[in-house]
Amino acid sequence: MASIRVRSGKLFVDFRYQGIRCRETTFLNDTPTNQKKLNAIMDKMEAEITLGIFDYAAYFPKSPKADEMTQLKERVRSVSSNVPTFSKFSQIWLSEKQVEWRNSYKRKVATTIGNYLLPYFGVKPMNLIVKADLLAFRASLGKVKYGKKPR
């Protein structure tokens, strides 16, 4: 059950999501009108949480907890399904392909997976990795500086 509270004249929301207590500031002043608006939003949030379609980042985009809750939701989804995470799939794939490769290439592929792919895709289920994720990953590689100072 979510509740609306007041702190320093501002309204904030107190609720539980994925078993974790969440408190988010709304920056709305404590007025009856704002309480009524926030109460309607809270009812919608509770319904979405119950249905399992709640998107934390959609309601609180600037919250530091938004990324954490999105990752938690993905981990819960991957545990409840039979689809392996990228980390598990890469381990299986690597062990199957190693017989075809030379030792130096094995090390190179393992290093690439460990240094670049696992930090980015590690806990994500394979069925949730889409083209947009791959393009974002590729763009992030272009931003990496390898110790050379720009001239």
Secondary structure as UniProt FT lines:
FT   STRAND          3..7
FT   TURN            8..9
FT   STRAND          10..17
FT   TURN            18..19
FT   STRAND          20..29
FT   HELIX           32..51
FT   HELIX           56..59
FT   TURN            61..62
FT   HELIX           65..80
FT   HELIX           86..97
FT   HELIX           98..100
FT   HELIX           103..112
FT   HELIX           113..117
FT   HELIX           118..121
FT   TURN            122..123
FT   HELIX           126..128
FT   HELIX           131..142
//
